[in-house]
């Protein structure tokens, strides 16, 4: 049962990360393609990050390298992209 809750928490975290990426990108007037290519990603990979999904119904789990590259393109510290509410992903948590 804890595993289900952890995955639900992660899905919310991934969605919030995607929402922040979208907010910052549009605030800067950049297209998804501009951010993606400047970060060394495909547009499709970046779109998945903004949606918070790696496949329909499966939350994104991006490489730290990709998150850092996008943060650099957007001109913000990586910490700013990460949602304040962090899921507890430890196995066997109580």
N, C-alpha and C positions, 0 to 999 in steps of 0.2 A: 504494500500500500504506500509506503514511503517513496518508493521509486516513482509511482504515478504522480505524487505531489511534487517531487523534485523536477520531473519533466514538465509539469504544468508551470511551475515557477520559472523554469528555464525558457519556456515558450513566451511567457510574459516579458522576461528580461530581453530576449531577442527582439520582440516586437517593439519594446521601448527604445532599444538601441537603434532600430530601423527608423522609428519616428524622429529621433534626434538627428540622425543622418539627413533625413528628408528636410527637416526644419532648417538645419544649417546650410544645406546645399541651396535651397530655394532662397534663403535670406541673402546668400552671396550671389544669387542670379546665375548659378551654374547648372548646366544640364547633367543628367546622369552620365552621359557619355563623356563629358569633359572631366568629371571627377574620376570615373572609372579609368580612363586611359592615362590620366595624370598619375594615378596610383598604381599603374601597371596591372590593372584588372580588366577583364572583359566587361562590356556593358551588362551582359546577362548576370554575371557574378555580382556586380554592384546592385543591380535591380533586386536580386535575391536578398542582399543585405538590408536594403530599405524595406522590403516586405517582411523581414524577420523570419524568412523561411529558406530552407535549403531545397525543399521539394514541397509540393502542396501537402499541408498537414504535418510537416516535419520542421521543427524550429531550426533556425540558422545556428551554426556553430563555426563562425569564421576563424580563420587563422589569425593569431595575434599580429603577425606581419602585415596582413591585409588591413586590419583595423588601424594599425599604426600608420600605414601608408595613406589611408583615407584621412586620418586626423591631420597628417602633415599637409595634404592637399587643401583641406578645409581651414588650415591655419589655427588649429586648436590643440591643446594637450589631449592625449588619448583619454585621460580621466574625465574630460568634459563630455565625451561621447557615451560613457558608461552610465547607465541608470543608477540613481542613488540607492534604490532598493535592490539588494543583491541576493540571489537565491542561495540557500544553503544546500550545497551539492554533496556534502559528505555522506558516504555510505553509512547506513544504520543510524542516521540522525534521529533524535527524539523530539 
